[in-house]
């Protein structure tokens, strides 16, 4: 059986010792489109040679930044074909601004497994602790595995973030590059779903799609630039559910509503009648 919840649930996955440099941060930021407004000093902070500012979403790639092999969905009690898997959701809480370079240990475990009938949702919890023992960030992420449900497990909760019933405070359009996914995969995610047309078609898509975590980072950068003065250090947390796909070259629309200490966000695709890409998006920040 591809999923054995009796083995998988609570399983501790191998820890990862990793490090990163300002060049890694620069590449990640460039993969999110940083530098497009190269005449603006605030934009150039993302690509500063010595101390580029670090978006919290860098945490999603940092432990595996230099991987060159496609990922495998093989954990204790879990063995699933990569073509059946898409990212379900992602949440990051940073306990301090992530430095532009450092060393840390990444630890993770399988925390929940939901049975959606036709699919399974597998949750992981992650922590990253610096080499001097300081907790840098905690995170939760889920994957949606098509065809792997029906094992009699809990369906899980059904939570939804309600958006205000008035016009957004900010409405930002962000064009993506035709080669955006090929650039982002240099940050360690070599899933062929984002680069191989045949693999994408076999997975049910007409063409390779943009990494969900690239869209996640794009929306975070957009909100940081539009509302927080391009100051990534003000972001304390960011969560989202992946509600659809974005194809490289399409235009991302980010609508943002300001609330007390947080931003509520909806992200859609302009070219497909504002089809949803990210939903239940919440960014928390300092004043």
N, C-alpha and C positions, 0 to 999 in steps of 0.2 A: 504493500500500500504506500503511495507517495507521501502521505502524511499519517504519522502515528502520534496522536496527541498525548498519549500516555508517556512517550519518550520525549517528545519535543517540548511540551509545556514546562517552562522553567529552566530549560537547558542553558547552561553557561557556554557561550561560544568562545573560541580561542581569542585571547587578548592580542593586541597589536601594538608594538612599540613603533612610533613614527616621529618624524620631524618635518619641518617645513621652513622655507626661506622666503625672503621678500620676492624673489623671482617666481616662486610658486603662487604667491598671492597676486602678483601682477598678471600672470597668465590666467588665473581664475577670473579676475576682474575683467580682463580683455575678452574672455569667453562670454561674459555677460554684456558686452558692448561698451565697457568703460573706454573713455578716450574719444568717443564720438563728438563730444563738445570740447575739443582739445584746447580751445581758447579760454576756457573757464577755469580759474585756479581751483575751485572746489572739485571739478571733475578730474583734474590732474592729480589730486591726492590719491586716487585709486591706483595710479601707475607710478608713484614716486619710487625712485630706485632704492632708497635706503629704508623708508618707513611707509610703505603703502598702507592705507587704511583697509581694515579687514571687515567685510560684511559677515554677520553671524552665519550666513548660509555656507561660508567656506568650511564650516564644520562638517558639512555633508560629504565633502570630498577629501578633506585633509588626511585621514588615516590611510587612504588608498590612492593618493594622488599619483603615484608613479607606477601603478599597475598597468600592464600592457596586454593582459589576457582578458577575454570576456568573463564576466562574473558567472558564478555557479550558484544555483539555489539548492545547495546541499548542506543541511545542518542535521544534528541529531534528530531522528524521527521525521525528517523532511527531505524529499528528493523529487524535485519538480523540473520539468522541461522549461528552459528559460523563455521559450516562445509563448508559454502560457501565462507569463507573469507581467504585470504592470504595477507601477508604484501606486499605492493607495492614499497615503497621507504622510505628512512630515511635520514634526514639531521640534523646535530648538529653543532652549533657554540658556542664555549665556550668563555666567556668574561674574564675569569681568570682561572688558573688551579683549578680544583675541589679539595677541601680539603679532607683529609681522613676521616673526621667526620664533622657533621654539622646538622643544621636544616634549612628548607626552606619551601616555599609555591609554589605549582605547579598549574599553571593556563593554561587553554586550551580552544580553540574554534574551531568549524568547519569552515574552511576558504574557501574551494572550494568543489564542487561536479561535477565530469565529467561524462558524459553519453557516454560510449563506445559501446552502442548498446546491446551487449550480456552481458555486465557487467557495474558496476558503480565503480568509483574511488572516495573515500571520503578522503579529506585532513583535517588534524588538524594542528594548530599552537600551540606551547607550550612555556611557559617561566617558569623558576625556579628562585625565588628570595630568598636570604638568610634571616635569621631572623633579621639581621642588615640592611636590605634594599638593599643589593647589588645584582645586576643581575648576576646570575651565568652562565646561558646558555639560548639560544633560540633554538627551534627545529621545524622542519616540518616533518610530516610523512603522509603516505597514506596507505589505505587498498584497496584491489581489491576484490569486491564482485561479484562473478559469478552469472549470471542470474538476476541481479538487475538493468540492464540498460533499455533503451527504454522509458524513461520518457520525452524525448524531450529536454534534457539539452545540454549544450556546451560540445563538445568532449575534449576540453582542448588542450594545445600545445603538440607538439611532438619534444622534444629536445633530442639531442644525443651528448655525449662527444666523439670526435674523438681521437683515439689512434695514436701515432706516427707510421710511416711506417718503423721503424727500430727495431732491437732487443731490448728487455727491458734491463734496467740497472741492474735489479735484477730479479731473477726467483727463487722463494722459494717454497718448498714443505712442507706442514704442515699436518701430519697425525691426524685424529680425533679418539677419543675413541669410541668403540661400545656403551658405556654408557654415551656419551657426552650430549645427550639431557636430560637424567634423572638427570644429575648433574646440567645442566643449568636451568632446571625448578625449582630448589631450589632458584633461584634468583627472583621468583615471577611470572613467566609465566607458569601457570598450564594448558595451552591449551592441551587437550588430543590428538590433532593431532601429538604431539611429544612424546607420551608415550603409547597410546592405539592402538594396531594394528587394531582392528575392526573399531574404529573411523576413522583411517587413510584410510582404504580401502573404507569406505563409502564416504570419501571425495575425492576419486579417486587416492589414492597413494597405492602402494603395501605394504609399511611398514611405520611406523612413520618416519617423516623427522626431521632434525635438525632445531631448531628455526632459522628463517631468521636473527634475531637479534644476535644470537650466531655466525653465519657466519660473520655478520657485525663486531662484536667485534674481532673475530679471524683474519680477514683481517686487521683491524686497528692495532692490536697488532703486527702482522707479519710485517707490513710496518714500524711501530714505531721501532721495534727491528732491522730490516734490514738496515734502512736508517737513522734513527734519534738517533742512539746510545741508544736505549731503554729509551729515555727520553720523557715520555708522556706529560710533561709540554710544550713541543715544539709544540704540535698539537693544532691548533686553530679552525679547522673545519674538518668535515668528512661527505661526502654524498655518497649515492649509491642507485641504483635501483636493486630490487630483480628480477633476470632474470631466475632463476631456483632453483632447490632444491639440498641439500646435505644430504645424508643419513649418520647417525652415523657410524663411522668406515671407511668412505671413506677418500681419500687424497685430500686436498685443494691445488691447485696451484695458487700462487699469483705472477703475473708479474707486475713489477713496472717501470715506466718511470719517471725520474726526470725532472722537469720544474722549472721555476722561482717561488720559494715560494710555490710550490705545487708538489704533486705526482699524476700521472695518473695511474690507477690500473685496471687490469682485473683479475677476480677470476673465476677459472674453476675447474671441477672435473676430476682428473687424470684417474680414473677407467672407466669413460664413455666418452673417446675420447675428453677430455677437454670441456665437456658440460658446458655452462656458468652458473654461480651461482649469481655473482654480476656483474653489468655493470654500466657504467657511474659513475665510482668511482673516486672521487677526494678528496685528503687529503691536506689541507692547513696547513702551519707550519711556525714558526719563524726560523730565521737563526741559 
